[in-house]
Amino acid sequence: HTIQPVGAYPPSPLGIYDLNANATEWIYDWYDETYYQSSEKTNPKGPPSGQEKVMRGGANYNSAGANTTLHRESRPPKSKHYQEYISFRCSGS
C-alpha cells in the first residue's frame, strides 16, 4: 500500500479531508484505556499525563475494521523508529 497525497479522498460530510485510510494520526491526548468511561461527554481533553499518546484512524496497512476514526491505540511519544504510515493533524481548538 502507498501513502496518498493530501486531498486524494473526498471530504467527510463535515468537509474534513483525510480522516482515515491514509495514515494513523498522533493525537495530543495521553492514552488511558478506561478514560472514556468517566470523561466529559463533549470534547473530552484526555488525562493530564501518561506514558503513551493516543493514535487514531487507520492507515493503508490496517484491516478494514481498524480503518475508522473510532479505532484508537497508543504508542510512546518518543521512539527510535517511526513509520511512514504514522502522521499527525494540526487543528485549532
C-alpha positions as CSV (number, residue, x, y, z in Angstrom):
1,H,0.0,0.0,0.0
2,T,1.2,3.5,-0.6
3,I,0.6,6.8,1.1
4,Q,-1.7,9.1,-0.9
5,P,-1.3,12.9,-1.2
6,V,-3.4,15.1,1.0
7,G,-6.9,15.5,-0.5
8,A,-6.8,12.3,-2.6
9,Y,-10.0,11.1,-1.0
10,P,-13.3,13.0,-0.9
11,P,-14.1,15.0,2.3
12,S,-16.4,13.8,5.0
13,P,-20.0,15.3,5.2
14,L,-18.4,17.9,7.5
15,G,-15.9,18.9,4.8
16,I,-12.9,17.4,6.6
17,Y,-10.4,15.7,4.4
18,D,-8.3,12.6,5.1
19,L,-9.8,11.4,8.4
20,N,-8.7,7.8,7.9
21,A,-7.3,5.2,5.5
22,N,-4.2,7.1,4.6
23,A,-2.2,7.3,7.8
24,T,-2.7,6.6,11.5
25,E,-2.5,10.0,13.3
26,W,-0.9,11.0,16.6
27,I,-3.4,12.8,18.9
28,Y,-2.5,15.3,21.6
29,D,-4.2,13.3,24.3
30,W,-2.4,11.0,26.7
31,Y,-3.7,7.4,26.5
32,D,-5.8,5.8,29.2
33,E,-7.7,2.7,28.3
34,T,-10.6,3.5,30.6
35,Y,-10.6,7.3,30.3
36,Y,-13.8,7.5,28.2
37,Q,-15.8,5.5,30.8
38,S,-15.7,8.6,33.1
39,S,-14.8,11.5,30.9
40,E,-16.8,14.5,29.8
41,K,-19.3,13.6,27.0
42,T,-18.5,16.7,24.9
43,N,-14.9,17.4,23.7
44,P,-13.0,15.3,26.3
45,K,-9.5,16.5,26.8
46,G,-7.8,13.3,27.8
47,P,-6.0,12.6,31.1
48,P,-3.5,15.2,32.3
49,S,-0.5,12.9,31.9
50,G,0.6,9.4,30.9
51,Q,3.2,7.2,29.3
52,E,1.8,6.9,25.7
53,K,-0.1,9.2,23.3
54,V,-3.3,8.3,21.5
55,M,-3.2,7.3,17.9
56,R,-6.5,7.3,15.9
57,G,-7.7,6.2,12.5
58,G,-6.2,3.7,10.2
59,A,-3.5,3.5,7.6
60,N,-3.4,1.6,4.3
61,Y,-1.8,-1.3,6.1
62,N,-4.7,-1.7,8.5
63,S,-7.5,-4.2,8.2
64,A,-10.9,-2.8,7.3
65,G,-12.1,-3.0,10.9
66,A,-9.2,-0.7,12.1
67,N,-9.7,1.8,9.2
68,T,-12.1,4.0,11.1
69,T,-11.8,7.2,13.1
70,L,-13.1,5.2,16.1
71,H,-10.1,3.0,16.1
72,R,-7.8,4.0,19.0
73,E,-4.4,2.7,20.0
74,S,-1.3,4.1,21.8
75,R,2.4,4.4,21.4
76,P,5.2,6.1,23.3
77,P,5.7,9.7,22.0
78,K,9.5,9.0,21.7
79,S,10.8,6.2,19.5
80,K,14.0,5.3,17.7
81,H,11.9,4.3,14.7
82,Y,8.9,6.0,13.0
83,Q,6.9,4.6,10.1
84,E,5.7,6.5,7.1
85,Y,2.1,5.5,7.8
86,I,2.1,7.5,11.1
87,S,1.1,11.1,10.7
88,F,-0.4,14.0,12.7
89,R,-3.1,16.6,12.1
90,C,-2.9,20.3,13.1
91,S,-6.2,21.7,14.2
92,G,-7.5,24.7,16.2
93,S,-9.4,24.3,19.4
